[in-house]
């Protein structure tokens, strides 16, 4: 589904992603793990067009997306859930979800289509349905993360990019979110590229993984094998790097 070949990305003069090549097959969950500053977020932003690649190729399905704007990439079927949730706090849950679909709907089918997709989000996240009229800014961190994922789903993506979905959340909330990601893959065939600080949880969920270090892929493989790799254990699996909060 997604093929990235020798991609380089810069922030100003900083070479953040260096000749990265990776791929995702249809229906896979693949994780990127690495220390802070390794280039994981930059890689997601490069795929979604937020931080365009300086060189290399990004192919999604049958076409290249490396030179496209973020809105055109969303239309093709790639949605990103950014780090830090970034919901529209003054708006209700329903309004946030509707905004997730703004590129898709035109004409008389708009209301029915939005309603159908919103009900799918509510089936996955019943807590959002309970709070559908509540302002997003008044919800807990975990509920806002659910909303951010739901909003991305409203664009009807084929590939979902998630950046640190467990950050700042209580363990029980993280478990709930990861269960939903697994359901998405199993029930809808969603392909997921996951950047996650909790490497142990990410590798348990994923089919395959890539380890990034200073912008380069230094290791890749099946998730179970990476879990047993001595270097990965020492660097990333010594303890869960997960912050706790109110969830």
Secondary structure, DSSP 8 states (H G I E B T S, - for coil): -EEEEEEEEEETTEEEEEEEEEEE-TT-EEEEE--TTSSHHHHHHHHTTSS--SEEEEEETTEE-TTS-HHHHHHHTEEEE-TT----TTSBHHHHHHHHTTTT--GGGHHHHHHHHHHHHHHH-HHHHHTTTSBGGGS-HHHHHHHHHHHHHTT--SEEEEE-TTTT--HHHHHHHHHHHHHIIIII--EEEEE-S-HHHHHHH-SEEEEEETTEEEEEEEHHHHHH-HHHHHHHSSS--------
